[in-house]
């Protein structure tokens, strides 16, 4: 899923990337697994939030969690 986020990021389709990755995040939150892949996923989603102009609590939460997982 990180690749999907990266592709949409590179195509400047940030909002679509957020919408595509948000359900994956919700599933991960129900059954979290600490891994490097999870850290990359959180970082990718935070980058989408940033470039979509959605800087705020959600983005900060994702960055904090990425740091914890990484």
MOLINTA-V582031 format. One record per residue. N is the residue number from 1. RES is the residue in one small letter. PHI is phi in whole degrees, -180 to 180 (NA if undefined). NEAR is the number of other ideal C-beta (glycine too) atoms within 8 Angstrom. Layout:
# MOLINTA-V582031
n:N res:RES phi:PHI near:NEAR
n:N res:RES phi:PHI near:NEAR
This chain:
# MOLINTA-V582031
n:1 res:x phi:NA near:7
n:2 res:x phi:-60 near:9
n:3 res:x phi:-64 near:6
n:4 res:x phi:-61 near:10
n:5 res:x phi:-60 near:16
n:6 res:x phi:-65 near:9
n:7 res:x phi:-62 near:8
n:8 res:x phi:-65 near:13
n:9 res:x phi:-60 near:14
n:10 res:x phi:-65 near:6
n:11 res:x phi:-93 near:6
n:12 res:x phi:59 near:6
n:13 res:x phi:-108 near:8
n:14 res:x phi:-64 near:12
n:15 res:x phi:-64 near:7
n:16 res:x phi:-63 near:8
n:17 res:x phi:-61 near:15
n:18 res:x phi:-61 near:13
n:19 res:x phi:-64 near:7
n:20 res:x phi:-73 near:11
n:21 res:x phi:-90 near:15
n:22 res:x phi:-58 near:9
n:23 res:x phi:-61 near:7
n:24 res:x phi:-65 near:10
n:25 res:x phi:-62 near:11
n:26 res:x phi:-63 near:8
n:27 res:x phi:-66 near:8
n:28 res:x phi:-62 near:11
n:29 res:x phi:-65 near:6
n:30 res:x phi:-74 near:6
n:31 res:x phi:-143 near:5
n:32 res:x phi:-69 near:7
n:33 res:x phi:-135 near:6
n:34 res:x phi:-76 near:6
n:35 res:x phi:-162 near:7
n:36 res:x phi:-64 near:7
n:37 res:x phi:-64 near:7
n:38 res:x phi:-65 near:12
n:39 res:x phi:-63 near:13
n:40 res:x phi:-64 near:10
n:41 res:x phi:-62 near:15
n:42 res:x phi:-61 near:14
n:43 res:x phi:-66 near:12
n:44 res:x phi:-61 near:13
n:45 res:x phi:-68 near:15
n:46 res:x phi:-63 near:12
n:47 res:x phi:-64 near:10
n:48 res:x phi:-63 near:15
n:49 res:x phi:-58 near:15
n:50 res:x phi:-60 near:9
n:51 res:x phi:-74 near:9
n:52 res:x phi:-83 near:10
n:53 res:x phi:80 near:4
n:54 res:x phi:-103 near:9
n:55 res:x phi:-72 near:6
n:56 res:x phi:165 near:7
n:57 res:x phi:-60 near:5
n:58 res:x phi:-62 near:8
n:59 res:x phi:-64 near:12
n:60 res:x phi:-64 near:8
n:61 res:x phi:-62 near:8
n:62 res:x phi:-65 near:13
n:63 res:x phi:-66 near:11
n:64 res:x phi:-61 near:8
n:65 res:x phi:-67 near:10
n:66 res:x phi:-59 near:13
n:67 res:x phi:-65 near:8
n:68 res:x phi:-65 near:7
n:69 res:x phi:-78 near:11
n:70 res:x phi:-79 near:7
